[in-house]
Amino acid sequence: MKPVAIFRHSNTEGPGYFATFLEAHRIPWTLIKVDAGEQIPADPRGFSGLAFMGGPMSVNDDLPWIPKVLGLVNEAVDADIPVLGHCLGGQLIAKALGGRVTRNHVKEIGWGAVTVEANVQAREWFGPTREFSGFHWHGETFTIPPKATRVAASPHCKNQAFVLGKHLGMQCHVEMTPQLIRAWCEDWEKELVAKAGPSVQTPEQMVERLDERVRSLNEIAARVYERWIAGIKQ
């Protein structure tokens, strides 16, 4: 079986639980370290799927690898190879498919409610779940690309996830592990947040009941990832 290509855009924003899930399902994967200067593959057909993780940059930044990723996403969709995006990854997929990425009206950092939309596509991906506590760390947001369907929202960011056939883009993070969250909390002050508030938590708030919260998030992620790997051609 061809491996899933996982694109890392920042050293501390690795695949987390997504890699654990793939390994549990005996699906091979390879990590492409964009942050370390590794090249973007020219052809998606060498992989069974493409997954894009988060990162501190904007998809609107003038970075040489961003146009290559956008082109790769389009080629993958045309070739019926499933793509998956987490936060920055979701924004990359949205832009590649014709959406726009702009500044959100507030930063959204920490644990927060995510509501699953009441449509067929949302039920296919999230099952009976109506709401869950997602993990957030972003200041920008995407519009829903043409022909895609919004499947999740939050009080501070209405476009939390969209699907287009076997492809899924998420603004929130479902791949989190306790280790990832603690690492990100060390960078909290770099966000230049004046103070915590309704949409921004402190590191102390984020690590409360951490193991319990992550276990619940992993259950949501497993359901979503199950649906995603169903689109992979064996």
Residue pairs with C-beta under 8 A, 6 or more apart in sequence:
1 27
1 28
1 48
1 234
2 28
2 46
2 47
2 48
3 27
3 28
3 29
3 30
3 47
3 48
4 22
4 27
4 28
4 29
4 30
4 47
4 48
4 49
4 50
4 51
4 232
5 29
5 30
5 32
5 41
5 44
5 46
5 47
5 49
5 50
5 51
6 15
6 18
6 19
6 29
6 30
6 31
6 32
6 51
6 52
6 53
7 32
7 34
7 40
7 50
7 51
7 52
7 53
7 69
7 89
8 14
8 15
8 31
8 32
8 33
8 34
8 35
8 53
9 34
9 35
9 52
9 53
9 54
9 55
9 57
9 88
9 89
10 35
10 53
10 54
10 55
10 56
11 35
11 36
12 180
12 183
12 184
12 187
13 53
13 54
13 55
13 180
14 31
14 53
14 180
15 29
15 31
15 51
15 53
15 175
16 175
16 176
16 177
16 179
16 180
17 174
17 175
17 176
17 177
17 217
17 218
17 221
18 51
18 53
18 86
18 175
18 221
18 225
19 29
20 177
21 221
21 222
21 225
22 28
22 29
22 225
22 229
23 29
25 229
27 48
27 229
27 232
30 47
32 38
32 40
32 41
34 40
34 65
34 69
35 55
40 65
40 68
40 69
40 72
41 47
41 72
42 72
43 75
44 50
44 72
44 75
44 76
44 79
44 81
45 79
45 81
47 81
48 81
48 232
48 233
49 81
49 82
49 83
49 84
49 228
49 229
49 231
49 232
50 72
50 73
50 76
50 81
50 82
50 83
50 84
51 83
51 84
51 85
51 86
51 89
52 69
52 83
52 84
52 85
52 86
52 88
52 89
52 90
52 92
52 93
53 86
53 87
53 88
53 89
53 175
54 86
54 87
54 88
54 89
54 137
54 173
55 87
55 88
57 63
57 88
58 91
58 101
58 140
59 66
59 88
59 91
59 92
59 95
59 101
59 140
60 101
66 92
69 92
69 96
70 92
70 95
70 96
71 96
73 83
73 92
73 93
73 96
73 97
74 96
74 97
76 82
76 83
77 83
77 96
77 97
77 164
77 167
80 166
80 233
81 233
82 166
82 167
82 228
82 231
82 232
83 93
83 167
83 168
83 169
84 167
84 168
84 169
84 228
85 91
85 92
85 93
85 94
85 168
85 169
85 170
86 170
86 173
86 174
86 175
87 137
87 138
87 170
87 171
87 172
87 173
88 138
89 169
89 170
90 142
90 161
90 162
90 169
90 170
90 171
91 101
91 140
91 141
91 142
91 169
91 171
93 145
93 167
93 169
94 100
94 101
94 142
94 143
94 144
94 145
94 162
94 169
95 101
95 142
97 145
97 146
97 147
97 148
97 164
97 167
98 145
98 146
99 142
99 143
99 144
99 145
99 146
99 148
100 142
100 143
101 140
101 141
101 142
101 143
102 140
102 141
102 143
103 139
103 140
103 141
104 138
104 139
104 140
104 141
104 156
104 157
105 156
106 156
106 199
106 200
107 138
107 139
107 191
107 193
107 199
107 200
108 136
108 137
108 138
108 139
108 154
108 156
108 157
108 199
108 200
109 136
109 137
109 138
109 188
109 191
109 193
109 199
109 200
109 201
110 135
110 136
110 137
110 200
110 201
110 202
110 205
110 206
111 133
111 134
111 135
111 136
111 201
111 205
111 206
111 213
112 133
112 134
112 136
112 154
112 155
112 156
112 199
113 131
113 132
113 133
113 134
113 154
113 155
114 131
114 132
114 133
114 134
114 152
114 153
114 154
114 160
114 161
114 172
115 130
115 131
115 152
115 153
115 154
116 122
116 126
116 129
116 130
116 131
116 132
116 151
116 152
117 149
117 150
117 151
117 152
117 153
119 149
119 151
121 149
121 151
121 163
122 149
122 151
122 152
122 163
124 163
124 227
125 151
125 161
125 163
125 168
125 223
125 224
125 227
126 151
126 152
126 220
126 223
126 224
127 223
129 220
129 223
132 216
132 217
132 220
133 213
133 216
133 217
134 154
134 160
134 172
134 173
134 174
134 217
134 220
135 172
135 173
135 174
135 176
135 181
135 217
136 154
136 156
136 157
136 171
136 172
136 173
137 173
137 184
138 157
138 171
139 191
141 157
141 159
141 171
142 159
142 162
142 169
142 171
143 159
144 150
144 159
144 162
145 162
145 164
147 164
148 162
148 163
148 164
148 169
149 162
149 163
149 164
150 158
150 159
150 160
150 161
150 162
151 161
151 162
151 163
152 160
152 161
152 170
152 172
153 159
153 160
154 160
154 172
155 198
156 198
156 199
157 171
159 171
160 170
160 171
160 172
161 168
161 169
161 170
161 171
161 172
162 168
162 169
163 169
165 231
166 228
166 230
166 231
168 224
168 227
168 228
174 217
174 220
174 221
174 224
175 221
176 214
176 217
177 214
178 210
178 211
178 214
181 206
181 207
181 210
181 214
182 207
182 210
185 203
185 206
185 207
186 203
188 202
188 203
193 200
196 202
196 205
